Amino acid sequence: MSKGTFFILVYNNFMQIFTKLAKNTNLSLALGYFDGVHLGHQKVISTAVNYAHKNGNKSAVITFKDHPCCFFKGVCPKYILTREDRLKHLEALGVDYVYILDFDAKLCLLSADEYLKNILIDNFSPKSISTGFNHYFGSKKSGGVDLLTKMQSVYGYEYFEIPPQKINNETISSTAIRTALTKGQIQNANEMLGYNFTISGEVVKGQQLGRKIGFRTANLIYPSELIDLPFGVYSVVVHYEGREYRGITNFGIRPTVSDTHRCSLETHILNFDKDIYGQKISVEFLKMIRYEKKFDSIENLKAQICEDIEHI
């Protein structure tokens, strides 16, 4: 790998992240955007990682900074994971390198043959390539599994096409997961993800209304790039300093106690009384309990919160 031709970050001292192409040969490649790193994606990636381990080479994910829809449609989809969390999941799967490329006019105008030869073969001389069954590349999606299968003997790599992964006869996909999340079907989304949908961040100061009604909350800023959940109350698990706590989270505009219509993510952590402003927590969503509603009085709101806690 020639120095000075790319920008490199070392993520958590294990997985290396490149933001530009550079020669790094004899790799096992996994191709895709991998939003969500769901069970289908995990199968594609683990196939590349396992092949690398078996054959004594390194694995790499080739992906993009933004979803290709951002370039073609001018509007980015709402994501399932933040970029930081996507990298954490890739690292947890044992990936050695991640190449995060810009999906630009130069790249998208390449034919499928040009993309395969000029980008993948010339830079990586791959030992293997793994993709999902519906992976496309090249101008106008002209290349896919058929081309990758055909060119194995020409370029000397082994190709693995991962078939649809299903749960309850439903094909796992980022689109299906986004749909489930927008409907509050958290358990269904979590099954397809293979982990619990999670929001992480630093605890910020809110209006401190929770403590005034007897339920202190840890407030997070909901990432604007993520898929929006329905306004409601959720059963959650909170991770803080290596420990897990049960909790309830309200995501919404708090119509009973506020008229600002400003969206907030507030979590009441059970059996917990520490001041954690400015510290990082992760909130794993387990189940939607109910939709957010406006109560006639603070007392009715407090009674409902007690019922919500009893429910979980």
Summary of the structure (lengths in Angstrom):
residues: 312
radius of gyration: 22.4
end to end distance: 52.8
largest distance: 73.0
contacts: 963
relative contact order: 0.12
helix: 31%
strand: 29%
